[in-house]
Amino acid sequence: MRRVGTAVILAVLASLLTAPAARAAERFWTLQLNLCNSGIAGCYAQGRSVAEAAGLIRQVRPNLVTLNEICSGDVPGQLAPALTEAWPGDRIYHFFAPALRRDTGAPVKCANGQDYGNAVLGRVSAAAYQGVTTWTGKYATQDSGNEQRTYACAYAVGDHLGCTTHLSASSEPVALAQCRSLLFDVIPGIRSSTGLTGKTIVGGDFNLEYDTSDPENAQNCVPPGHVRKGDGSVQHVVFTQDNAFVSSSKYGLRYTDHPGWLVRLTKP
């Protein structure tokens, strides 16, 4: 049997000690919430869904929260402070985008007079924070109702792109067209403009279910290179494949008609 000299063994050990350590994949959890807090819909619970959601945020400590059917004051009032408590010392950002009225082009209003719409709420470690760039827009395809659906996207520079949307509730073909517009057109445009590759997570109430027998199957708005994880109903999280799926959980909520939908990922 060939003997390995001491000098060779020492050289190998030295190379192992001086080699750069592989970077560990980072935990990245996304929590999707539809809080039914307009004050108008039948599922409204006098604002109690917001406090309930804040408690869930503190409990599960997501990196990204995608929010639908909220009022503009809900995020700075309760939801962003909850994420700050969950990640003390880190940087917390949020971006709210209202739905728009067909008749006036002005924001749709909650019963309390605040703007009504969607928001992205996220966390970046203090050491990695380089600022946030945001986008919103109205879909070209809309149903006949007065509420025109929009999207909200926030790019935490160098870290991740998070987007949310609440799609048409009255027409599945319209909802699918809106979904494809966001995933196939809007987001690739944002990534191109920022130079971002991967690291993209989209959560929302798509008003589409996963059903392979339905032409409006939620899977039909998932681009190549992306993965979708749904709650068994109309809420979904879609992410680029560089994010590795770990697990998911549904959280029953008393004061809204949608569960909290948590998707656990790791991000490179």
Residue pairs with C-beta under 8 A, 6 or more apart in sequence:
23 268
25 244
25 266
25 267
25 268
26 266
26 267
26 268
27 63
27 264
27 265
27 266
27 267
28 63
28 64
28 160
28 201
28 243
28 265
28 266
28 267
29 60
29 61
29 62
29 63
29 64
29 262
29 263
29 264
29 265
30 62
30 63
30 64
30 65
30 66
30 162
30 201
30 203
30 237
30 239
30 262
30 263
30 265
31 56
31 57
31 60
31 62
31 64
31 65
31 66
31 203
31 260
31 261
31 262
32 65
32 66
32 164
32 203
32 204
32 205
32 231
32 235
32 236
32 237
32 260
32 261
32 262
32 263
33 53
33 56
33 65
33 66
33 67
33 68
33 256
33 258
33 260
33 261
34 67
34 68
34 69
34 166
34 205
34 235
34 256
34 257
34 258
35 49
35 50
35 53
35 67
35 68
35 69
35 70
35 74
35 256
36 43
36 44
36 45
36 49
36 69
36 255
36 256
36 257
36 258
37 44
37 47
37 49
37 50
37 69
37 70
37 71
37 74
37 110
37 256
38 44
38 69
38 71
38 110
38 111
38 116
39 47
39 71
39 110
39 111
39 112
40 110
40 111
41 69
43 256
43 257
44 111
45 254
45 255
45 256
48 254
48 255
49 253
49 255
49 256
50 70
50 74
50 77
50 78
50 79
51 78
52 253
52 254
52 255
52 256
53 67
53 78
53 79
53 82
53 253
53 256
53 260
54 78
54 79
54 81
54 82
55 82
56 251
56 253
56 260
57 65
57 79
57 82
57 83
57 86
58 82
58 85
58 86
60 251
60 262
61 86
61 87
62 83
62 86
62 123
62 262
63 122
63 123
63 160
64 120
64 121
64 122
64 123
64 160
64 162
64 201
64 203
65 79
65 83
65 120
65 121
65 122
66 118
66 119
66 120
66 121
66 162
66 163
66 164
66 202
66 203
66 204
66 237
67 74
67 75
67 79
67 118
67 119
67 120
67 121
67 164
68 118
68 164
68 165
68 166
68 204
68 205
69 116
69 118
69 166
69 205
69 256
70 79
70 96
70 116
70 117
70 118
70 119
71 110
71 112
71 114
71 115
71 116
72 96
72 98
72 110
72 114
72 115
72 116
72 117
73 112
73 114
74 119
75 94
75 96
75 119
75 121
76 94
79 94
79 119
79 121
80 92
80 94
80 121
83 92
83 121
83 122
83 123
84 92
86 123
87 123
89 126
90 123
90 124
90 125
90 126
90 129
91 123
91 124
91 125
91 126
91 129
92 121
92 122
92 123
93 121
93 122
93 123
93 124
93 132
93 154
93 156
94 119
94 120
94 121
94 122
94 154
95 119
95 120
95 132
95 134
95 136
95 152
95 153
95 154
96 115
96 117
96 118
96 119
96 152
97 117
97 118
97 119
97 136
97 150
97 151
97 152
98 107
98 108
98 115
98 116
98 117
98 150
99 107
99 108
99 116
99 117
99 118
99 147
99 148
99 149
99 150
99 166
100 106
100 107
100 108
100 138
100 147
100 148
100 150
101 107
101 108
101 146
101 147
101 148
102 142
102 145
102 146
102 147
102 148
103 146
107 115
107 116
107 117
108 115
108 116
108 117
108 146
108 147
109 115
109 116
110 116
117 150
117 152
117 166
118 150
118 151
118 152
118 164
118 165
118 166
118 204
119 152
119 164
120 152
120 153
120 154
120 162
120 163
120 164
122 154
122 156
122 160
122 162
124 156
124 159
128 158
128 159
129 156
129 159
130 156
130 157
130 158
130 159
131 156
131 157
132 154
132 155
132 156
132 157
133 154
133 155
133 157
133 194
134 152
134 153
134 154
134 155
135 151
135 152
135 153
135 154
135 155
135 186
135 190
136 150
136 151
136 152
136 153
137 150
137 151
137 186
138 148
138 149
138 150
139 148
139 149
139 150
139 151
139 177
139 178
139 181
139 182
140 181
141 174
141 177
141 178
141 181
142 148
142 149
142 168
142 174
143 168
143 170
143 171
143 174
144 170
145 168
145 170
149 165
149 166
149 167
149 168
149 178
150 165
151 163
151 164
151 165
151 182
151 186
152 163
152 164
152 165
153 161
153 162
153 163
153 186
153 187
153 190
154 161
154 162
154 163
155 161
155 190
155 194
155 196
156 162
157 194
159 199
160 199
160 200
160 201
160 267
161 187
161 190
161 191
161 194
161 196
161 199
161 200
161 201
162 200
162 201
162 202
162 203
163 182
163 186
163 187
163 200
163 201
163 202
163 203
163 204
164 202
164 203
164 204
165 178
165 179
165 182
165 202
165 204
165 205
165 206
166 204
166 205
166 207
167 174
167 175
167 178
167 179
167 204
167 205
167 206
167 207
167 208
168 174
168 175
168 178
168 207
169 175
169 207
172 207
172 208
172 214
172 216
173 215
173 216
175 206
175 207
175 208
175 216
176 208
176 216
176 220
176 221
179 206
179 208
179 218
179 221
180 220
180 221
182 202
182 221
183 202
183 221
183 222
183 223
183 226
183 238
184 221
184 223
187 200
187 202
188 223
190 196
191 197
191 200
198 240
198 241
198 242
198 243
198 268
199 240
199 242
199 243
199 267
199 268
200 226
200 239
200 240
201 237
201 238
201 239
201 240
201 243
201 265
202 237
202 238
202 239
203 235
203 236
203 237
203 238
203 261
203 263
204 235
204 236
205 234
205 235
205 258
206 218
206 221
206 234
206 235
206 236
207 234
208 216
208 217
208 218
208 221
208 234
208 236
209 217
209 218
209 230
209 233
209 234
210 217
210 218
210 219
210 228
210 230
210 232
210 236
211 217
211 218
212 219
218 228
218 230
218 234
218 236
219 228
221 238
222 228
222 238
225 240
225 241
226 238
226 239
226 240
226 241
227 238
227 239
227 240
227 241
227 243
227 245
228 236
228 237
228 238
229 236
229 237
229 238
229 239
229 245
229 248
229 263
230 236
230 237
230 261
231 250
231 258
231 259
231 261
232 250
233 258
234 258
235 258
235 259
235 261
237 261
237 263
239 245
239 263
239 265
242 267
242 268
243 265
243 266
243 267
243 268
244 265
244 266
245 263
245 264
245 265
246 264
246 265
246 266
247 264
248 261
248 262
248 263
248 264
249 262
249 264
250 259
250 260
250 261
250 262
251 259
251 260
251 261
251 262
252 259
252 260
253 259
253 260
